[in-house]
């Protein structure tokens, strides 16, 4: 029963996020209220607040935020975190994505599809960018102990490295956005992370896509 509830919750969250993006694309991020998003998604405003907390939270929420510690340990190879990140980005980009349902998002054909549709708000809206930074900080705090546990880096080095990973990913994502989103995000991540690869001797090999 708990598994069924979790699947229902994730389905509801995805529906809310999609309906919110529909409204943001149509009317602009600042013009839309939580109440309007709830009505479009056919849920109560309290459900939107419970799932996401804020309007910005609707945009930035992703699967990583909801990973348990055990799942995170399975996802992240502390000996090659860059390879783990690239594998995750490639899997995300290759997953089937629905269109937004919006005929004109104001940013060309790429704006009608994820990840462009959602990611562009990271950089177009200052309050969303701040929310992303907060998420990245939390992600770094979760990743740092896993890297430190290998014993190859000190706690200080692991913390700095974790920040370099998560905020480096964000920098690569921003360059992808600035270039129009025509190439795979993974290409930008791989290029941007190249200077960090020397930290991990085992990172010379590529994880399978």
C-alpha positions as CSV (number, residue, x, y, z in Angstrom):
1,X,0.0,0.0,0.0
2,X,2.8,2.4,0.8
3,X,4.3,1.8,-2.7
4,X,1.0,2.6,-4.3
5,X,0.7,5.8,-2.3
6,X,4.2,6.8,-3.3
7,X,3.4,6.2,-7.0
8,X,0.2,8.3,-6.6
9,X,2.1,11.1,-4.9
10,X,4.8,11.2,-7.7
11,X,2.1,11.2,-10.3
12,X,0.3,14.1,-8.6
13,X,3.6,16.0,-8.3
14,X,4.4,15.5,-12.0
15,X,0.9,16.7,-13.0
16,X,1.2,19.8,-10.8
17,X,4.6,20.6,-12.3
18,X,3.3,20.2,-15.9
19,X,0.2,22.3,-15.3
20,X,2.3,25.0,-13.6
21,X,4.7,25.1,-16.5
22,X,1.7,25.4,-18.9
23,X,0.6,28.5,-16.9
24,X,4.1,30.0,-16.6
25,X,4.7,29.6,-20.4
26,X,1.3,31.1,-21.2
27,X,1.2,34.1,-18.7
28,X,4.7,34.4,-17.2
29,X,6.1,33.1,-13.9
30,X,5.3,36.1,-11.8
31,X,1.6,36.4,-12.9
32,X,0.6,32.9,-11.8
33,X,-0.5,32.0,-8.3
34,X,-0.4,28.8,-6.3
35,X,-4.2,28.8,-6.3
36,X,-4.3,28.9,-10.1
37,X,-1.8,26.1,-10.4
38,X,-3.9,24.0,-8.0
39,X,-7.0,24.6,-9.9
40,X,-5.4,23.7,-13.2
41,X,-4.0,20.5,-11.7
42,X,-7.3,19.7,-10.0
43,X,-5.8,19.5,-6.5
44,X,-6.1,21.7,-3.4
45,X,-3.6,24.6,-2.8
46,X,-2.6,22.9,0.4
47,X,-1.5,19.9,-1.6
48,X,0.7,22.1,-3.8
49,X,2.3,23.7,-0.7
50,X,2.8,20.3,0.9
51,X,4.5,18.8,-2.1
52,X,6.6,21.8,-3.2
53,X,6.5,24.5,-0.5
54,X,6.7,27.4,-2.9
55,X,6.1,28.3,-6.5
56,X,9.8,28.2,-7.1
57,X,9.9,24.7,-5.6
58,X,7.5,23.5,-8.3
59,X,10.1,24.4,-11.0
60,X,13.2,23.1,-9.3
61,X,11.8,19.8,-7.9
62,X,13.3,16.7,-9.4
63,X,14.0,13.0,-8.6
64,X,17.3,13.7,-6.9
65,X,15.6,15.7,-4.1
66,X,13.5,12.7,-3.2
67,X,16.3,10.1,-3.2
68,X,16.8,8.2,0.0
69,X,20.3,7.9,1.4
70,X,20.4,4.3,0.2
71,X,19.3,5.2,-3.3
72,X,21.9,8.0,-3.4
73,X,24.6,5.5,-2.4
74,X,23.6,3.3,-5.3
75,X,23.4,6.2,-7.7
76,X,26.8,7.8,-6.7
77,X,30.1,6.0,-7.3
78,X,32.4,8.0,-4.8
79,X,35.4,6.8,-6.8
80,X,34.0,8.3,-10.0
81,X,31.2,10.9,-9.2
82,X,31.7,12.6,-12.5
83,X,30.9,9.3,-14.3
84,X,27.8,8.9,-12.1
85,X,26.7,12.4,-12.9
86,X,27.1,11.9,-16.6
87,X,25.3,8.6,-16.5
88,X,22.4,10.3,-14.8
89,X,22.3,13.2,-17.2
90,X,22.3,10.9,-20.2
91,X,19.6,8.7,-18.7
92,X,17.5,11.8,-18.1
93,X,18.0,13.2,-21.6
94,X,17.2,9.8,-23.2
95,X,14.0,9.3,-21.2
96,X,10.7,9.8,-23.1
97,X,9.4,13.3,-22.6
98,X,6.0,14.6,-23.3
99,X,5.4,18.0,-24.8
100,X,4.2,20.8,-22.7
101,X,0.8,21.1,-24.3
102,X,1.6,24.8,-24.9
103,X,1.6,25.8,-28.5
104,X,3.7,28.9,-28.0
105,X,6.1,29.1,-25.0
106,X,7.9,32.1,-26.5
107,X,11.3,30.4,-26.8
108,X,11.0,28.4,-30.0
109,X,10.4,24.6,-30.4
110,X,12.9,23.7,-27.7
111,X,10.7,25.5,-25.1
112,X,7.9,23.0,-25.7
113,X,9.9,20.1,-24.3
114,X,11.7,19.1,-21.2
115,X,14.4,19.8,-20.1
116,X,14.5,23.2,-21.8
117,X,11.0,24.0,-20.8
118,X,11.7,23.8,-17.1
119,X,15.4,24.7,-17.0
120,X,15.0,28.0,-18.7
121,X,13.2,29.3,-15.6
122,X,16.3,28.5,-13.6
123,X,18.0,31.4,-15.4
124,X,15.2,33.6,-16.5
125,X,13.7,34.1,-13.0
126,X,16.0,35.3,-10.2
127,X,13.9,33.7,-7.4
128,X,14.0,30.4,-9.1
129,X,17.7,30.6,-9.5
130,X,18.0,31.2,-5.7
131,X,15.9,28.1,-5.1
132,X,18.1,26.1,-7.4
133,X,21.2,27.3,-5.5
134,X,19.6,26.2,-2.2
135,X,18.9,22.8,-3.7
136,X,22.4,22.5,-4.9
137,X,23.8,23.4,-1.5
138,X,21.7,20.6,0.0
139,X,22.8,18.2,-2.6
140,X,26.5,19.0,-1.9
141,X,25.9,18.4,1.8
142,X,24.5,15.0,1.0
143,X,27.3,14.0,-1.4
144,X,30.3,15.3,0.6
145,X,30.2,12.6,3.3
146,X,30.0,9.8,0.6
147,X,33.1,11.2,-1.1
148,X,34.9,11.5,2.2
149,X,34.0,8.0,3.2
150,X,36.4,6.6,0.5
151,X,39.3,7.9,2.6
152,X,41.0,9.3,-0.6
153,X,40.1,12.9,0.3
154,X,40.0,14.8,3.6
155,X,36.6,16.1,4.8
156,X,37.6,19.6,3.7
157,X,38.6,18.3,0.2
158,X,35.4,16.2,0.0
159,X,33.3,19.3,0.8
160,X,35.0,21.5,-1.7
161,X,34.9,18.7,-4.4
162,X,31.2,18.1,-3.8
163,X,30.5,21.8,-4.3
164,X,32.6,21.8,-7.4
165,X,30.6,18.9,-8.8
166,X,27.1,20.3,-8.1
167,X,27.7,23.9,-8.9
168,X,29.9,22.9,-11.8
169,X,27.0,21.0,-13.2
170,X,24.8,24.1,-12.8
171,X,27.4,26.2,-14.7
172,X,27.4,23.7,-17.5
173,X,23.6,23.7,-17.5
174,X,23.7,27.5,-17.8
175,X,26.0,27.4,-20.8
176,X,23.7,24.9,-22.4
177,X,20.8,27.3,-21.9
178,X,22.8,30.3,-23.2
179,X,23.7,28.3,-26.3
180,X,20.0,27.6,-27.0
181,X,19.8,24.0,-25.8
182,X,20.5,22.5,-29.2
183,X,23.2,20.1,-28.0
184,X,22.9,17.4,-25.3
185,X,23.4,18.7,-21.8
186,X,25.8,15.7,-21.2
187,X,28.2,17.2,-23.7
188,X,28.4,20.4,-21.7
189,X,28.8,18.5,-18.4
190,X,31.5,16.3,-19.8
191,X,33.4,19.2,-21.2
192,X,33.0,21.4,-18.1
193,X,34.0,18.6,-15.7
194,X,37.1,17.6,-17.6
195,X,39.5,19.7,-15.4
196,X,38.1,17.9,-12.3
197,X,38.6,14.4,-13.6
198,X,42.2,14.2,-12.4
199,X,40.9,14.2,-8.8
200,X,39.7,10.6,-9.2
201,X,42.2,8.1,-10.7
202,X,39.3,5.8,-11.5
203,X,37.5,8.4,-13.5
204,X,39.4,7.8,-16.7
205,X,36.9,5.2,-17.7
206,X,33.4,6.1,-19.0
207,X,30.3,4.7,-17.4
208,X,27.9,3.1,-20.0
209,X,25.4,5.6,-21.3
